[in-house]
Amino acid sequence: MERFRGKDITAGRLVDAFKRRIVDIPHLLAWRLRSSRAVRNQDLLRQYMGIHAGERCFIIGNGPSLKKTDLSLLENEYSFGMNRIYLLFEKLGFHTTYFVSSNERVIEQFNQDIRLLPMPKFLNWQTRALFEPDNESTHFFKLRLGFKDRFSPDLVHPISGGATVTYVALQIAYFMGFSQVFLIGVDHTFQYKGTPNRFVRQDQDVDANHFSPNYFPKGIPWQIPDLLHSEIAYQLAKESYEADGRQILDATVGGKCPVFKKVDYASLFSGETGNPTGEVIDQ
């Protein structure tokens, strides 16, 4: 599968890619040359290596399907929330175990909200200046800007973004040792017009692409998703997990991602053990 469709390879995208690599140089050097903040951050990351070996977790996307998902079942589960998932926390009465955000614009726009989150946070290294350097609950991963994605088992080295924060979370979960990962809220379908990866302003009164109508309020820039790119990255994650005897299953209600086996969400919480593998749905 090719990463780009011919019609999507535009001069604007090429210029944007070149600019991103120029801007990234000082951040990459700070990471590679182990600045004092990089050393401290990398030491914090190492503390998470393998800490959940053999356990299961849930990676929670932000799609509208969350409104059809009983999230109260996750209160005693290990979970990763992403981007603006915190809009649900007050209603739920609990928060996710971990928080992940990789999109620089999202982190910049909502950093005041993110800095108040109490759980361990994993954020894009390029946004580190927005956060206190001595906060031990805030950790940073370095994104690599290659033209071909990789699946990295080690957060201390740069990882690929895979065009979606879900791919980043899958690499973090692998680094932590989780043997079974369930995706929910990863609808893999969006209402949008335009070229993938380009930033556009939300021009609708209601955000129909996420679980909250105010997820991206009107006038806020958001990045058009690149579903083809993310599918290629997901395939890398699937192969990497399975090569190590691990598993990724998609428990999204009505999810459209074609990469992972589908599993019935409710079945994950039934049975005498309370921790079954779930009932795989025929595809």
N, C-alpha and C positions, 0 to 999 in steps of 0.2 A: 504494500500500500504506500502510495506517495504521500508526502507530508503536505504538499501544496497542490491545489488545482490551478491550472494555467491562468484562469481568469482572475485568480486572487493574487498573482504575482504582479504587482504594480510598482511603478517607480516610487510612489509614496511609501510603500512598505519597505522597499529596499533602502531608501534614505533613512527611514525610522530605525531600521535594524542597524545601520551603520552608526547612527547617532547614539543608540543605546550602548554600543560597544565602546565608543569613545568615552562616554560618561562613566562607564563601568571601570575604566582603567584604575583610577585612584582607589576604588573600593576593593578591587582584586588585589592590588599591591598591598594594601593594608592587611588583607587576609593572608596572602601568601608570605609576606615578610614578617608576619606575626607581630603586629603592633601590640602594645600592652593590652588594649581592649580585646584584640583578636585572641591573644593567649588566654586571657581570663574567660572569654566566651567559649573557646574551644574546650577548656577544662570543664566548664559547666555542662557542655554537651556530652562529654565522655561519661558523665555520671548517669546518663540515661541508657547507655549501651546495654542491651540485653536485660533490662530490669523487669520486663514483662514476658520473659521467655515462656512459651507454651500456653499463654493466655489468649483470650479473645477480646476484640474491641469493636466499637462502632465508629465509623467515620460519617459525620452528618453533613450532607450538602445543604443547600439553602433553597431548594426548589419548592414550588407550590404543593408538591405531594406531602410535605411535612404536615400540612393541615389535615391530611387523611391518615396520619401516622400517630399512634399512641406513644408519645415520647416519654410518658411517665414510667414506662417499662424500663427505661434506661438509667433510672436513678442510681442503681447499685452496679452499673456496668462501667467499664472503662470506655471513654468516648473522646472523640476529637470534634470540636466545633470549629467552624471556619468563618472568617470575615465578619458579617454582622449577625451571626447566630445568637449573640448576646441579647438581641431584641426579644428573645423567647424566655430568657432566664427568670424574669419576675413571675411570669405566668406559670412556669414549670415548678418553681420553688426550689430549684437546684441548678447547678451549672455543669458544663462538661468538664471532664478530667483535664483536658488539654485544649489549647486554643492555637490555631494556625492561620497565618495570613501571609501571602506572598506578593500580592499586587501592590506596588508602591503607591499608586494613586489612592487605593482604598485605605491603606495605612495612613497616608498623609491626611486624607479627608476626615478620618475618624479616629485619629490617634488619641484624642482626649478620652474617648470611650474605652479604647483598647488598654490604655495605661491603667485604668481603674479595675480591670478584670483581675480576680484574685488567683486564678489558676496559673500553672506554668504556661508561658506563651512562647511560641516559636514564630519569629518574624524575619522578613527579608533584611539581610545585613545592610543594604543600602539605606535603610530608614533608621539606622541606629542613633543618629543625631537627635531624633525626636524623643528618645527615651533616656532615662537616667542611667549612667554607666554602672552604677553600683546596685542595681535592682536584680537580685538573684532569681526572680521569677520570670525575667525576660531574657530569652535566648535568641540568637540569630543564626540562620543558615545562609550560606552564600550560594546564590544561583549562578550557574555557568551559562554563558551565552553562546553555546555552540549551535551549529546548524543541524545537528542530529542529536536527539535526546539519548540519554543513558539512564539506567536505573542504578542509583548509588546506594550501597548498603551502609555507608559511613557518612554521617552528618558533618564530621570534622573536615571533610573535603567538599568542594563545590558540587551541588546537585542540579539536575535539570528541572525546569519548571513544568514542562509538559503541557503548557497552555492552560493549566487549571490547578488551582490550589489543592484539589483532591489528589492529584499526582504527588504533590509535595508531601501531603499528609500520609500517603501510602509509603513513601520512603522513610518518613519519621517513624511510623508504626513498625516497619521492618527493622529499623535500627534499634528500636526498643525491645524487639524480640517477639512481638505478637505473632502467633502461629495461625490465627484465623481472624480475618477482617470482614466485617459486614458493612456495606454501603447503604445508607438511606438518604433520601432527599436529593439523590443525584439523578434528577429527572432527565438530563441530557437532551433537552429540547427547549428552545427559546423563541420568543417572538421578537424579531429584529430585522432591520434592513441595513445593508452596508457590508463593507469589507471586514473579514475577521481580524481581530487584534486592534482595530482602530478605535479611538476614543470618540464617543458621541455623547451629547447631553440627553439625559432622560427627558423626553418631551411629553410624557403621559402623566395624567394626574394620579394614576394608580400603577404601581409596578406589578405587572402581571407575570414577571419572570421569577419571582421569589416568594417565599412564604408570607412575607409582610407587604402590604400595599405601600408602605413607606420605606421599604428596604433601601432603594435608591430614590430619594425624593425628587420631584420634578425640578429640573435645572442642574442636577448633579451629573458630572461626567461619569460614564461607565464604559468599560471595554467590551466591544462586541466579541462574543466567544468564538473560538476556533474549534468546532466539534471534531473535525477530521484530525487535526493535530492531537487533540486530547485522546482520541481513540487509539492512535498509534502509540502514545505514551502508556495508555492503560494496558495495551497488549504487552509492552515491555514489563510492566509491573506484574501482570498475570504470570508471564513466563518465569520471572525471577522468583516469585513466591513459590510457584509449583516446583521449580528446580531444587528448592530447599525444603520440600515437603510441607509447605505452607499453603494457605488458601485465601482467595478473595471471592466473596459472594455478594451479589447485588440484591438487597432486600428492599429497594426503593419501590414504593407503591406505584405501579404503572410506569416504571422507569423505561426509557428508550435506549439505554446504552447497550450495544450489541456484543460487547466484549466478554463480560463476566456471566457465569451461570446465575440464574435467578433463583431466589429462595423466598419462601413465604415468611414475612416478618413475624406474624403472630406465632408461628411454629417455633420460633427461637426461644420462646419463654414458656413452653409447655413441657410436660413430661415430669417424671419423678425427680430427675436430677436438677431440673430448672436450668440446665445448661446444655441442651441438645445442639446438634449441628444444624438443625433446621431441615425443612422439607424442600427439596429442589423442585422447581417448577419446570415442566417440559417446555422447551423453546422451539 
